[in-house]
Amino acid sequence: MIKKSRIWMIFVFGIVLVLAACGEKSQEDVVKKLGENVEDLSGYKANVEMKMKTGQEEQLFKIDVWHKKEDFYRVSLSSNNDDKGGQIILKNKDGVFVLTPELKKSFKFQSEWPENSSQPYLFQSLVEDISGDEEVKFTTDEKHYIFKAKTNYQTNNSLPFQEIYFDKENYTPTLVKILDTDGNTVVEVKFNSFELDPSFKDTDFEIDQNMASATPEDVPTSGDGVTEELQVMVPIQTIGAELTDRLEVDLENGKRIISTFTGEKNFTLVQEKKNVVETLSSPVEVSGDIVNLGFGAVGALSENTVEWDYNGMNFYLASDELTKEELIEVAQSVQGQEVK
């Protein structure tokens, strides 16, 4: 009788182990499911907060992501420090665009965005980074599947890894931590909401609609307009160069500041602010890549220059001596102010 009881207990215990094993997904199971979800969804909307610790102070900005299958994207970025509105990355049947509604400016990029680099706020990019990393690490906690995967930042080698958290119930991203070479979290991307298969209007991914809906109502578009006192911005990171010359040029409808920095690697920073926002014109075509500068601004990066708009001003950084990574580093640090 005792022997039969032991056999029965062993059998029951074995069944419990099998059931427990069946309930825990393997890395292969989760990666397969993520891939199927990306393939099957018709689109999504996500509300995201991004914290960046790349400068002296932590920066926070908000991102609204819309995606419609096959290849339509609308990514709206705004910073807590930018009171003039933000920018929109738009991808539609006509190409890839960066819109600055407050300045009524738009750039058209000859770019493979978002496939050409890691995009921590895009579901597809996260899944692609995981699938493409043969050394990816997989763990779980009570609510999440967690992957540690390599990043793919072509112009930044200082952020080699990312930790990506997916909700166990619906396999949507909840958190991304981008790590430096010492394993410290430099960028944290938090998904506040993630809506699968939403409905979209035909105009949601059109340039004119996005420029009109995002343009602040109090922006002067004609007439003399009154210019606020120009805040001259200087880079905190200069790669060892020093400010050696500054030229102020009065424009017909604004002011331009040209700052020259000299050192082992020379560069020039041009800052411009106009009294009057010009009428919306056709997008300016750019030969370069889209780069997120980390303070709510998106820049156009080419071989020797990076151009961006921020807080109602236009910036242009040029150098024949800085590498692309150094151009981005200097541009990201243009936050110090000198009131003129």
Disulfide bonds with the S-S distance in Angstrom:
none
